[in-house]
């Protein structure tokens, strides 16, 4: 089922670079309601990176949000993921299938990103 969704879905924006500025601009277009969370997590990652004197937290932050944008830029994929997450959150009887399909969606998005 996931492959069918991805094949018939079209990206509404080009894939952004995996930098905070590019990801933020993309989120502003595909899911503006997520900007507050993005900004908060960027602040946390920046603080951790400074404290540790290591860019690792910023790399993890960018990879995580790049995955988020990769899913959100395809409306049908994003809708399907939201429906599956709702099934899991509400204890739907077919939770195991939903979890498997979520994993498949994430795997496909990761492959699309070249990860």
GIVEN-V784304 format. One record per run of one state. SS is the DSSP state (hx for helix, st for strand, lp for the rest). FROM is the first residue (numbers start at 0). LEN is the number of residues. If there is no record, write none. Layout:
SS|FROM|LEN, SS|FROM|LEN
This chain:
lp|0|1, hx|1|7, lp|8|2, st|10|1, lp|11|8, hx|19|11, lp|30|1, hx|31|21, lp|52|3, hx|55|17, lp|72|1, st|73|1, hx|74|15, lp|89|5, hx|94|19, lp|113|2
